[in-house]
Amino acid sequence: MTWYMPSETAPHARTWMAFPREGVTLGEGEAWKETGYQAWTDVAHAIAEFEPVTMVVDPSERARAARMLGSHITQLEAPLDEFWMRDFGPTFVLDRDRPEALGAVEWVFNGWGAHAWASWEHSRKIARLIAAEVGAELVSSPLVNEGGGIHVDGEGTVLVTETVQLDPRRNPGITKAEVEAELVRTLGVSKIIWLPRGLTRDYEDFGTNGHVDIVATIAAPATILLHRQPNADHPDHAVMQAIREQLSAETDAKGRPFRIIDLDAPALVRDEHGFVDFSYVNHLVVNGGVVACGFGDEKADATARAGLEAAYPGRRVVTIDSRAIFARGGGIHCITQQQPATAAGGEGA
């Protein structure tokens, strides 16, 4: 097999999501829980303007999902405990030798490093379930990893962070060389760029310990969209300066230096829990469009939207208020997973 993960800008067959359910992540209080249900629903409806959406729904949420999502969002019922599809769902890959084939990488999921509050008995089975649903060939991996911990360009380059794949709570005793060999095997990459860490808030108890998909994304060949925190009082100001310096000296798998486009964070620096990690990098590219995070900062949201339109020419950018998603530990990219189209016309062979 010659599996490779295509760029997120490649044509999609659909996007996968998981509907929220009762638990630690959704939170307490009816009004607060409703903000979670509504945010996930708003993202699904925005994506559905561009491509099909399939939502995995826990049996306990069947009636609510049917009412909120409507008939144009396909629903697949299966037990869930978490609803961050990027992280526990399959990472889809294609085969260079069989363009009609679809593969689904099944990483080991352990609740982002076995957090005491996390449960993953059901979610760890979802990648295999979805692979069977779409007829994808399962590519099982022993690596504890999440889809938010990798970003590829589809041409051999992948971005990762040292605090995720090398996290002793995920992969105790593993070496960089062993991680790299597994990424080569599963994603078809030839150049692994290790960033030292992620954003500050991501190291708190409900964080992922440094997912790259809130830090940087490769929007086009040799073009990186990079989070920037302009406020020097925020610890991510220094974090991102160091990462920018590193990437400025890097090349991609084809030896090209990167063009770096900064996406400034909104003006809000802190909330009641501390420094925020609001990032416009955490967007989803869809067929003909981009679904972008918004933070209630009209000026910053508009500036980010213009930056994304320039980075993805010909795509329409739609902004969805994502504060309720970020309050729970992630963004739009984190709750979605694209399924690439195959030469056979969409689903796997």
C-alpha positions in Angstrom: 0.0 0.0 0.0 1.1 3.5 -0.7 -1.2 5.4 1.6 -0.9 9.2 1.9 -3.0 11.9 3.5 -4.1 14.5 1.0 -4.2 18.2 1.7 -7.3 19.4 3.4 -7.9 21.6 0.4 -8.4 18.5 -1.9 -12.0 17.7 -2.8 -14.1 16.1 -0.1 -16.7 13.5 -0.2 -18.2 14.7 3.1 -17.4 16.0 6.6 -17.9 13.9 9.7 -18.9 15.3 13.1 -20.2 14.0 16.5 -23.2 15.5 18.3 -22.6 16.6 21.9 -24.0 14.5 24.7 -24.3 14.9 28.5 -21.0 14.8 30.4 -18.0 16.7 31.6 -17.2 18.4 28.2 -20.8 19.6 27.7 -20.9 21.0 31.2 -23.6 21.8 33.7 -26.8 23.9 33.6 -29.4 23.8 30.8 -28.5 27.2 29.4 -24.8 26.4 29.2 -25.4 23.0 27.7 -27.6 24.6 25.1 -24.6 26.7 23.9 -22.7 23.5 23.1 -25.5 21.9 21.2 -26.1 25.1 19.3 -22.5 25.7 18.4 -22.0 22.1 17.0 -25.3 22.5 15.1 -24.3 25.9 13.6 -21.1 24.4 12.3 -22.8 21.5 10.8 -25.3 23.7 9.0 -22.5 26.0 7.7 -20.6 23.0 6.3 -23.7 21.6 4.7 -23.9 24.7 2.5 -20.8 23.3 0.7 -20.7 19.5 1.1 -22.5 16.6 2.8 -22.3 16.2 6.6 -22.7 13.0 8.6 -23.2 13.4 12.3 -22.5 10.5 14.7 -25.2 10.7 17.4 -25.3 9.0 20.8 -28.6 7.1 21.3 -29.4 9.4 24.3 -29.4 12.5 22.0 -31.4 11.0 19.1 -34.5 13.2 19.5 -32.5 16.4 20.1 -30.2 15.8 17.1 -33.1 15.1 14.8 -34.8 18.3 15.9 -31.8 20.6 15.7 -30.0 19.1 12.7 -32.9 18.6 10.4 -33.2 16.2 7.5 -30.3 17.5 5.4 -27.6 16.4 8.0 -27.2 12.6 7.8 -27.2 11.0 11.2 -25.5 7.8 12.3 -26.3 6.5 15.7 -23.5 5.0 17.9 -22.5 5.3 21.5 -20.3 8.3 22.3 -18.6 9.7 25.3 -16.7 12.6 23.6 -17.6 14.6 20.5 -14.3 15.9 19.1 -14.4 14.0 15.8 -11.0 15.3 14.6 -9.3 13.5 17.5 -11.0 10.1 17.9 -12.4 9.7 14.4 -10.4 8.2 11.5 -7.7 10.1 9.6 -8.6 9.4 6.0 -5.9 8.6 3.5 -5.7 7.8 -0.2 -3.6 5.2 -2.1 -1.3 6.5 -4.8 -1.5 3.2 -6.7 -5.2 2.7 -6.4 -6.9 6.1 -6.8 -10.3 4.6 -6.3 -9.4 3.3 -2.8 -10.0 5.0 0.6 -8.1 4.2 3.8 -8.9 5.2 7.4 -6.1 5.5 9.9 -7.2 4.3 13.3 -5.0 5.9 15.9 -5.1 4.8 19.5 -7.2 7.3 21.5 -6.8 7.6 25.2 -8.5 10.8 26.1 -5.6 13.2 25.2 -3.2 11.5 27.5 -5.6 9.7 29.9 -6.9 12.8 31.8 -8.6 11.9 35.0 -11.9 13.6 33.8 -11.9 11.9 30.3 -13.6 8.8 29.2 -13.0 7.1 25.8 -14.6 3.6 25.9 -17.0 4.5 23.1 -15.2 7.1 21.2 -12.1 4.9 20.6 -14.3 2.6 18.5 -15.7 5.3 16.2 -12.8 5.3 13.7 -13.4 1.6 13.0 -17.2 2.1 12.8 -16.9 5.0 10.3 -14.3 3.0 8.2 -16.8 0.2 7.9 -19.7 2.6 7.1 -17.9 4.1 4.1 -16.1 1.0 3.0 -12.6 2.3 3.8 -9.7 0.0 4.4 -8.7 0.2 8.0 -5.1 1.3 8.6 -4.5 0.4 12.3 -1.7 2.2 14.2 -0.2 1.5 17.6 0.5 5.2 18.0 -1.5 7.2 20.5 -2.3 10.2 18.5 -5.2 12.5 17.5 -6.1 14.2 14.2 -5.6 17.6 15.8 -2.0 16.7 16.5 -1.0 16.6 12.8 -1.2 18.9 9.8 -0.1 17.8 6.3 0.3 19.5 2.9 -0.5 16.4 0.9 3.0 16.7 -0.7 5.0 14.9 2.0 5.2 17.4 4.8 3.6 17.1 8.2 3.6 19.4 11.2 3.6 17.9 14.7 4.5 19.1 18.2 6.9 17.4 20.6 4.5 17.6 23.5 1.8 15.5 21.8 3.3 12.5 20.1 6.2 12.3 22.6 3.8 12.8 25.6 4.7 10.1 28.2 1.0 9.9 29.0 0.3 8.9 25.4 3.4 7.1 24.2 5.7 6.3 27.1 9.3 5.6 26.0 8.7 6.3 22.3 11.5 8.0 20.3 11.2 10.6 17.6 12.5 8.1 15.1 9.7 5.7 16.0 7.0 8.3 15.7 8.4 9.5 12.4 8.5 5.9 11.0 4.8 5.5 11.9 3.8 8.8 10.3 5.7 7.8 7.2 3.9 4.5 7.1 0.4 5.8 7.8 0.4 9.3 6.2 2.9 8.8 3.4 5.0 11.8 4.5 8.7 12.3 4.0 9.4 15.5 6.0 8.3 15.7 9.7 8.6 19.2 11.2 8.6 19.1 15.0 7.4 22.3 16.7 8.4 22.5 20.3 4.9 23.1 21.8 1.4 24.5 21.4 -0.5 27.4 22.9 -0.5 28.1 26.7 -4.1 27.2 27.5 -3.7 23.9 25.8 -1.6 22.7 28.7 -4.3 23.1 31.3 -6.3 20.1 32.6 -8.9 20.2 29.8 -6.2 20.8 27.0 -4.6 18.5 24.5 -1.0 19.3 25.6 -0.1 21.1 22.4 -2.2 20.3 19.3 -0.8 21.8 16.2 -4.1 22.6 14.6 -4.5 25.7 16.7 -1.0 26.9 15.9 -0.4 26.4 12.2 -1.9 25.0 9.0 -0.5 24.6 5.5 -3.0 26.4 3.3 -1.2 25.8 -0.1 2.2 24.4 -1.2 4.9 26.0 1.0 2.4 28.4 2.5 1.7 28.4 6.3 -1.0 30.2 8.1 0.4 30.9 11.5 -1.3 32.0 14.7 0.0 35.3 16.1 -0.7 36.8 19.5 0.1 40.6 19.1 -0.4 41.3 22.8 3.0 41.1 24.6 1.2 40.5 27.9 -0.1 37.1 26.7 2.4 34.2 27.1 1.6 33.0 23.5 3.2 36.2 22.2 6.6 34.8 22.9 5.6 31.2 22.1 4.5 32.1 18.6 7.5 34.4 18.0 9.8 31.4 18.6 7.7 29.1 16.4 7.7 31.7 13.6 11.5 32.0 13.8 11.8 28.2 13.5 9.4 27.9 10.6 11.1 30.8 8.8 14.3 28.6 8.7 12.5 25.4 7.6 11.7 23.9 4.2 8.9 21.6 3.1 9.3 18.0 1.8 10.2 19.4 -1.6 12.9 21.8 -0.3 10.9 25.0 -0.6 11.1 27.7 2.1 7.8 28.5 3.7 5.8 31.7 3.0 4.3 32.5 6.4 1.0 34.4 6.7 0.1 35.6 10.2 -3.4 35.4 11.5 -3.7 37.7 14.5 -5.6 36.7 17.5 -8.6 38.8 18.6 -8.2 41.5 21.1 -9.5 39.6 24.1 -6.6 38.2 26.1 -8.2 36.7 29.2 -11.5 35.3 30.3 -12.6 34.1 33.8 -10.3 31.1 33.5 -7.1 32.8 32.4 -5.4 33.4 29.1 -7.5 32.5 26.1 -6.3 30.5 23.1 -8.7 32.0 20.5 -7.1 31.2 17.1 -8.3 31.7 13.5 -5.9 29.0 12.4 -8.4 26.4 13.7 -10.7 26.6 10.6 -12.1 23.9 8.3 -11.6 24.0 4.5 -14.6 22.6 2.6 -15.5 22.3 -1.0 -15.6 25.8 -2.4 -15.4 27.4 1.1 -13.9 27.8 4.5 -15.8 27.6 7.8 -13.9 30.0 10.1 -14.0 30.6 13.9 -15.5 33.9 15.1 -15.0 35.3 18.6 -17.5 38.2 18.8 -14.8 40.7 17.9 -16.2 42.2 14.7 -13.0 43.9 13.6 -10.7 40.9 14.2 -13.2 38.4 12.8 -13.4 40.5 9.6 -9.6 40.8 9.3 -9.2 37.1 9.7 -11.9 36.4 7.2 -10.1 38.6 4.6 -6.9 36.8 5.4 -8.5 33.4 4.8 -10.1 34.6 1.6 -6.7 35.7 0.3 -5.0 32.4 1.4 -7.7 30.3 -0.2 -8.6 32.1 -3.5 -12.0 31.3 -4.9 -13.4 29.9 -1.6 -16.2 31.6 0.3 -15.4 32.1 4.0 -18.2 31.8 6.5 -17.6 32.8 10.1 -19.3 30.9 13.0 -19.2 32.1 16.6 -16.9 29.5 18.2 -16.6 30.8 21.7 -18.8 28.0 23.1 -16.5 25.5 21.3 -13.3 27.0 22.6 -14.7 27.2 26.1 -14.9 23.4 25.9 -11.3 22.9 24.7 -11.1 23.3 20.9 -12.4 24.9 17.7 -14.1 24.2 14.4 -11.3 22.1 13.1 -11.3 20.0 16.3 -14.9 19.0 15.9 -14.8 18.0 12.3 -13.0 15.5 10.1 -12.9 15.7 6.3 -13.3 12.6 4.1 -11.5 13.1 0.8 -13.1 12.2 -2.4 -11.6 9.3 -4.4 -11.3 8.7 -8.1 -14.3 6.4 -7.8 -16.5 9.4 -7.2 -16.6 10.0 -3.4 -16.8 7.0 -1.1 -14.1 4.4 -0.8 -14.0 1.4 -3.1 
